[in-house]
Amino acid sequence: MEAAASHPQAETLRGRGRVLVVPAPPGDWPDTTRWVLRHYHRGGALAGLLGDRYVRVGEPRPLREFGVAQAVRSLGIPTAPPVGAAAYGAGMFYRGDLVTEWVPETTDLAATLFGAAQLDGQPGTGRGRADPLEAMAAAGRLVRLLHERGVAHADLNLKNILIRAGAGTPRALIIDLDRARLRGPLPERARRRMLARFERSLRKWERRMAAPAPPGTLEAFHSGYGTAPPYRASESG
C-alpha cells in the first residue's frame, strides 16, 4: 500500500479505510489498466479500538474476499476482477489489503440516482450518467442473479452497485464482497433481508441528499428483479 501511495499517478478515494487507484505495473497488463487497492479498516464500535487490525482467527478477510470474488465471477456475476490479496501478521493481529481491477466507465448507483459526483468510493469515470430508471432495472437484474446463484451479500447498498453506462442498456456490477457468502439458492428470508437493506440504503440517500429519488425508482428495480417486493423496509438485515 505504501509503495502504491508513492506512485505519481495514485488517486486516493474516500470511504472506510484507505483506497487507492494506481496504474497496473507494465508488462502483463494493457497500458490503460488500473488497479484499486483497498486497505482493510474496521467499522462500527471496534473501529476506534482496533482501527485496521484484525484478530488472527480463521482465514484472513482479504484472502477470503479474494476467493469469493473469484467464485462470484465463475458464476457469471459481474464484479470487479480480483487481482490479489495480502495479510500482514503482527502478533495476534493482522492487517490486510485487496487489489481489484478498476472498472472504467462506471458510476455507483447513488451517484447515478442523485446526480452527484462520486460522494465516496470508486470514482465516476463514465462518459455520462445512465438513465436512473434503466440503472435501477439493471440493479434489479443483478440482485436477482445474486439470489438465484446463491450469493448472500452482507451490505447491499447503493454504493456497492456500479453502473456501467455506454451504448445500449446499462450494466450493473456488484462490489465489496467482504463477508459475502456462497450458500446455494438463497432462502426467501435471506432474499428479503437483502432487498430490505437495499431499500433502506435508498431512503438513507434520500435523507442525505434532502431530495427524493426519481419517480418510479423502486418500481424500475423490481421490474428488473422480476417481482413485487416481498418484504418490508423495516425488516432487520
C-alpha positions as a Markdown table, in Angstrom:
| # | Residue | x | y | z |
|---|---|---|---|---|
| 1 | Met | 0.0 | 0.0 | 0.0 |
| 2 | Glu | 2.8 | 2.5 | 0.9 |
| 3 | Ala | 4.5 | 1.8 | -2.4 |
| 4 | Ala | 1.3 | 2.4 | -4.3 |
| 5 | Ala | 0.7 | 5.6 | -2.4 |
| 6 | Ser | 4.0 | 7.0 | -3.6 |
| 7 | His | 3.1 | 6.4 | -7.2 |
| 8 | Pro | 3.0 | 9.8 | -9.0 |
| 9 | Gln | -0.4 | 8.9 | -10.6 |
| 10 | Ala | -2.0 | 7.5 | -7.5 |
| 11 | Glu | -5.5 | 8.7 | -6.6 |
| 12 | Thr | -7.0 | 8.5 | -3.1 |
| 13 | Leu | -10.6 | 7.6 | -2.8 |
| 14 | Arg | -12.9 | 8.4 | 0.1 |
| 15 | Gly | -14.5 | 5.7 | 2.1 |
| 16 | Arg | -13.8 | 3.5 | 5.1 |
| 17 | Gly | -10.1 | 2.9 | 5.3 |
| 18 | Arg | -7.6 | 3.7 | 2.6 |
| 19 | Val | -8.4 | 3.1 | -1.1 |
| 20 | Leu | -6.0 | 4.0 | -3.9 |
| 21 | Val | -6.3 | 3.8 | -7.7 |
| 22 | Val | -2.9 | 3.3 | -9.5 |
| 23 | Pro | -1.8 | 2.2 | -12.9 |
| 24 | Ala | -1.1 | -1.5 | -13.2 |
| 25 | Pro | 2.6 | -2.5 | -13.4 |
| 26 | Pro | 3.8 | -2.5 | -17.0 |
| 27 | Gly | 4.3 | -5.8 | -18.8 |
| 28 | Asp | 1.5 | -8.2 | -18.2 |
| 29 | Trp | -1.4 | -5.7 | -18.4 |
| 30 | Pro | -2.7 | -3.4 | -21.1 |
| 31 | Asp | -1.4 | 0.2 | -20.7 |
| 32 | Thr | -4.8 | 1.5 | -19.7 |
| 33 | Thr | -5.3 | -1.0 | -16.8 |
| 34 | Arg | -5.6 | 0.5 | -13.4 |
| 35 | Trp | -5.8 | -1.2 | -10.0 |
| 36 | Val | -7.9 | -0.4 | -6.9 |
| 37 | Leu | -6.0 | -1.1 | -3.7 |
| 38 | Arg | -8.2 | -1.3 | -0.6 |
| 39 | His | -6.7 | -1.4 | 2.8 |
| 40 | Tyr | -9.0 | -3.1 | 5.3 |
| 41 | His | -10.3 | -1.0 | 8.1 |
| 42 | Arg | -12.8 | -1.8 | 10.8 |
| 43 | Gly | -16.2 | 0.0 | 11.0 |
| 44 | Gly | -18.6 | 0.1 | 13.9 |
| 45 | Ala | -17.8 | 0.1 | 17.6 |
| 46 | Leu | -14.4 | -1.6 | 17.2 |
| 47 | Ala | -13.0 | 1.0 | 14.7 |
| 48 | Gly | -11.8 | 3.3 | 17.4 |
| 49 | Leu | -10.1 | 0.5 | 19.3 |
| 50 | Leu | -8.6 | -1.7 | 16.6 |
| 51 | Gly | -8.5 | 0.6 | 13.6 |
| 52 | Asp | -7.1 | -1.6 | 10.7 |
| 53 | Arg | -6.2 | -4.6 | 12.9 |
| 54 | Tyr | -8.0 | -7.9 | 12.8 |
| 55 | Val | -7.5 | -10.9 | 15.2 |
| 56 | Arg | -5.7 | -13.8 | 13.6 |
| 57 | Val | -8.5 | -16.3 | 13.7 |
| 58 | Gly | -9.5 | -18.3 | 10.6 |
| 59 | Glu | -8.8 | -17.2 | 7.1 |
| 60 | Pro | -7.8 | -13.5 | 6.8 |
| 61 | Arg | -10.6 | -11.4 | 5.4 |
| 62 | Pro | -8.8 | -10.1 | 2.3 |
| 63 | Leu | -7.8 | -13.6 | 1.3 |
| 64 | Arg | -11.4 | -14.8 | 1.8 |
| 65 | Glu | -12.9 | -11.9 | -0.2 |
| 66 | Phe | -10.4 | -12.6 | -3.0 |
| 67 | Gly | -11.7 | -16.2 | -3.2 |
| 68 | Val | -15.3 | -15.1 | -3.0 |
| 69 | Ala | -14.8 | -12.6 | -5.8 |
| 70 | Gln | -13.2 | -15.4 | -8.0 |
| 71 | Ala | -16.2 | -17.7 | -7.2 |
| 72 | Val | -18.7 | -15.0 | -8.0 |
| 73 | Arg | -17.1 | -14.3 | -11.4 |
| 74 | Ser | -17.1 | -18.0 | -12.1 |
| 75 | Leu | -20.9 | -18.0 | -11.5 |
| 76 | Gly | -21.3 | -15.4 | -14.3 |
| 77 | Ile | -22.0 | -12.5 | -11.9 |
| 78 | Pro | -20.4 | -9.2 | -12.9 |
| 79 | Thr | -17.9 | -7.8 | -10.3 |
| 80 | Ala | -14.5 | -6.1 | -10.4 |
| 81 | Pro | -11.9 | -8.7 | -11.4 |
| 82 | Pro | -9.8 | -9.7 | -8.4 |
| 83 | Val | -6.0 | -9.3 | -8.8 |
| 84 | Gly | -4.5 | -10.2 | -5.4 |
| 85 | Ala | -4.8 | -10.1 | -1.6 |
| 86 | Ala | -2.4 | -9.9 | 1.3 |
| 87 | Ala | -2.4 | -10.2 | 5.0 |
| 88 | Tyr | 0.4 | -9.0 | 7.2 |
| 89 | Gly | 0.7 | -10.7 | 10.6 |
| 90 | Ala | 1.8 | -8.8 | 13.7 |
| 91 | Gly | 1.5 | -10.9 | 16.9 |
| 92 | Met | -2.1 | -11.9 | 17.4 |
| 93 | Phe | -3.4 | -9.4 | 14.8 |
| 94 | Tyr | -3.0 | -8.9 | 11.1 |
| 95 | Arg | -3.6 | -6.1 | 8.6 |
| 96 | Gly | -4.7 | -6.7 | 5.0 |
| 97 | Asp | -5.1 | -5.3 | 1.5 |
| 98 | Leu | -7.2 | -6.4 | -1.5 |
| 99 | Val | -6.4 | -5.5 | -5.1 |
| 100 | Thr | -9.0 | -5.5 | -7.9 |
| 101 | Glu | -9.1 | -4.1 | -11.4 |
| 102 | Trp | -10.5 | -0.7 | -11.7 |
| 103 | Val | -13.7 | -0.9 | -13.8 |
| 104 | Pro | -13.8 | 2.1 | -16.2 |
| 105 | Glu | -16.9 | 3.9 | -17.5 |
| 106 | Thr | -18.8 | 3.3 | -14.2 |
| 107 | Thr | -20.6 | 5.3 | -11.6 |
| 108 | Asp | -22.1 | 3.9 | -8.5 |
| 109 | Leu | -25.8 | 3.7 | -8.1 |
| 110 | Ala | -26.1 | 6.5 | -5.5 |
| 111 | Ala | -24.4 | 9.0 | -7.9 |
| 112 | Thr | -26.5 | 7.7 | -10.8 |
| 113 | Leu | -29.7 | 8.3 | -9.0 |
| 114 | Phe | -28.9 | 11.6 | -7.3 |
| 115 | Gly | -26.8 | 13.3 | -9.9 |
| 116 | Ala | -23.9 | 13.9 | -7.7 |
| 117 | Ala | -20.2 | 13.3 | -8.4 |
| 118 | Gln | -19.0 | 10.3 | -6.5 |
| 119 | Leu | -19.6 | 11.2 | -2.9 |
| 120 | Asp | -17.4 | 8.4 | -1.5 |
| 121 | Gly | -15.9 | 5.4 | -3.1 |
| 122 | Gln | -15.0 | 4.5 | -6.6 |
| 123 | Pro | -14.5 | 7.5 | -8.9 |
| 124 | Gly | -17.1 | 8.1 | -11.6 |
| 125 | Thr | -15.5 | 7.6 | -14.9 |
| 126 | Gly | -18.4 | 7.2 | -17.3 |
| 127 | Arg | -18.9 | 9.2 | -20.4 |
| 128 | Gly | -22.3 | 10.2 | -18.9 |
| 129 | Arg | -24.7 | 9.1 | -16.3 |
| 130 | Ala | -27.0 | 6.2 | -17.2 |
| 131 | Asp | -30.7 | 6.9 | -17.1 |
| 132 | Pro | -31.7 | 6.4 | -13.4 |
| 133 | Leu | -34.6 | 4.1 | -14.1 |
| 134 | Glu | -32.6 | 2.0 | -16.6 |
| 135 | Ala | -29.9 | 1.8 | -14.0 |
| 136 | Met | -32.3 | 0.6 | -11.3 |
| 137 | Ala | -33.7 | -2.0 | -13.6 |
| 138 | Ala | -30.1 | -3.2 | -14.2 |
| 139 | Ala | -29.6 | -3.3 | -10.5 |
| 140 | Gly | -32.7 | -5.4 | -10.1 |
| 141 | Arg | -31.5 | -7.9 | -12.6 |
| 142 | Leu | -28.1 | -8.1 | -10.8 |
| 143 | Val | -29.7 | -8.7 | -7.4 |
| 144 | Arg | -31.9 | -11.4 | -8.9 |
| 145 | Leu | -28.8 | -13.1 | -10.3 |
| 146 | Leu | -27.1 | -12.9 | -6.9 |
| 147 | His | -30.2 | -14.6 | -5.3 |
| 148 | Glu | -30.6 | -17.3 | -8.0 |
| 149 | Arg | -26.9 | -18.2 | -7.8 |
| 150 | Gly | -26.7 | -18.3 | -4.1 |
| 151 | Val | -24.7 | -15.2 | -3.2 |
| 152 | Ala | -25.7 | -13.6 | 0.1 |
| 153 | His | -24.2 | -10.0 | 0.1 |
| 154 | Ala | -23.8 | -8.7 | 3.6 |
| 155 | Asp | -24.1 | -5.0 | 2.7 |
| 156 | Leu | -26.3 | -4.5 | -0.3 |
| 157 | Asn | -26.4 | -0.7 | -0.7 |
| 158 | Leu | -26.3 | 1.9 | -3.4 |
| 159 | Lys | -22.6 | 2.4 | -3.2 |
| 160 | Asn | -21.9 | -1.3 | -3.7 |
| 161 | Ile | -23.6 | -1.5 | -7.1 |
| 162 | Leu | -21.7 | 0.1 | -10.0 |
| 163 | Ile | -23.5 | 1.1 | -13.2 |
| 164 | Arg | -21.6 | 0.9 | -16.5 |
| 165 | Ala | -23.2 | 3.3 | -19.0 |
| 166 | Gly | -22.5 | 3.4 | -22.7 |
| 167 | Ala | -24.1 | 2.2 | -25.8 |
| 168 | Gly | -27.2 | 0.1 | -25.2 |
| 169 | Thr | -28.7 | -0.9 | -21.9 |
| 170 | Pro | -26.7 | -0.1 | -18.7 |
| 171 | Arg | -25.0 | -3.0 | -16.9 |
| 172 | Ala | -24.7 | -3.4 | -13.1 |
| 173 | Leu | -21.8 | -4.9 | -11.2 |
| 174 | Ile | -21.6 | -5.8 | -7.5 |
| 175 | Ile | -18.6 | -4.9 | -5.4 |
| 176 | Asp | -17.4 | -5.1 | -1.8 |
| 177 | Leu | -17.7 | -8.8 | -1.3 |
| 178 | Asp | -16.2 | -8.8 | 2.2 |
| 179 | Arg | -18.4 | -11.0 | 4.4 |
| 180 | Ala | -20.4 | -12.2 | 1.3 |
| 181 | Arg | -21.4 | -15.9 | 1.4 |
| 182 | Leu | -22.0 | -18.5 | -1.3 |
| 183 | Arg | -24.9 | -20.5 | 0.0 |
| 184 | Gly | -26.7 | -22.2 | -2.9 |
| 185 | Pro | -30.2 | -20.9 | -3.8 |
| 186 | Leu | -31.0 | -18.4 | -1.2 |
| 187 | Pro | -34.0 | -19.0 | 1.1 |
| 188 | Glu | -36.8 | -16.4 | 1.0 |
| 189 | Arg | -35.8 | -14.9 | 4.3 |
| 190 | Ala | -32.3 | -14.2 | 3.2 |
| 191 | Arg | -33.6 | -12.6 | 0.0 |
| 192 | Arg | -36.0 | -10.4 | 1.9 |
| 193 | Arg | -33.2 | -9.2 | 4.2 |
| 194 | Met | -31.0 | -8.2 | 1.2 |
| 195 | Leu | -33.9 | -6.4 | -0.5 |
| 196 | Ala | -35.0 | -4.6 | 2.6 |
| 197 | Arg | -31.4 | -3.5 | 3.2 |
| 198 | Phe | -31.2 | -2.1 | -0.3 |
| 199 | Glu | -34.4 | -0.1 | 0.1 |
| 200 | Arg | -33.1 | 1.3 | 3.5 |
| 201 | Ser | -30.0 | 2.4 | 1.7 |
| 202 | Leu | -32.1 | 4.2 | -0.9 |
| 203 | Arg | -34.1 | 6.0 | 1.9 |
| 204 | Lys | -30.8 | 6.9 | 3.6 |
| 205 | Trp | -29.5 | 8.6 | 0.5 |
| 206 | Glu | -32.8 | 10.5 | 0.0 |
| 207 | Arg | -32.3 | 11.9 | 3.5 |
| 208 | Arg | -28.7 | 12.6 | 3.0 |
| 209 | Met | -29.3 | 14.5 | -0.3 |
| 210 | Ala | -32.5 | 16.1 | 1.0 |
| 211 | Ala | -34.2 | 15.0 | -2.2 |
| 212 | Pro | -36.3 | 12.1 | -3.4 |
| 213 | Ala | -35.1 | 9.5 | -5.8 |
| 214 | Pro | -36.5 | 9.9 | -9.3 |
| 215 | Pro | -40.2 | 8.8 | -9.6 |
| 216 | Gly | -40.6 | 5.1 | -10.3 |
| 217 | Thr | -37.2 | 4.2 | -8.9 |
| 218 | Leu | -38.3 | 1.2 | -6.8 |
| 219 | Glu | -40.8 | 0.1 | -9.5 |
| 220 | Ala | -37.9 | 0.0 | -12.0 |
| 221 | Phe | -35.8 | -2.0 | -9.6 |
| 222 | His | -38.5 | -4.6 | -9.1 |
| 223 | Ser | -39.3 | -4.7 | -12.8 |
| 224 | Gly | -35.7 | -5.7 | -13.3 |
| 225 | Tyr | -35.8 | -8.1 | -10.4 |
| 226 | Gly | -39.0 | -9.7 | -11.8 |
| 227 | Thr | -41.3 | -9.5 | -8.8 |
| 228 | Ala | -43.1 | -7.2 | -6.4 |
| 229 | Pro | -41.2 | -6.5 | -3.2 |
| 230 | Pro | -41.8 | -9.5 | -0.8 |
| 231 | Tyr | -40.6 | -7.6 | 2.2 |
| 232 | Arg | -41.0 | -4.6 | 4.5 |
| 233 | Ala | -38.2 | -1.9 | 4.5 |
| 234 | Ser | -38.2 | -2.1 | 8.3 |
| 235 | Glu | -37.1 | -5.7 | 8.4 |
| 236 | Ser | -33.7 | -6.2 | 10.0 |
| 237 | Gly | -30.8 | -7.2 | 7.8 |
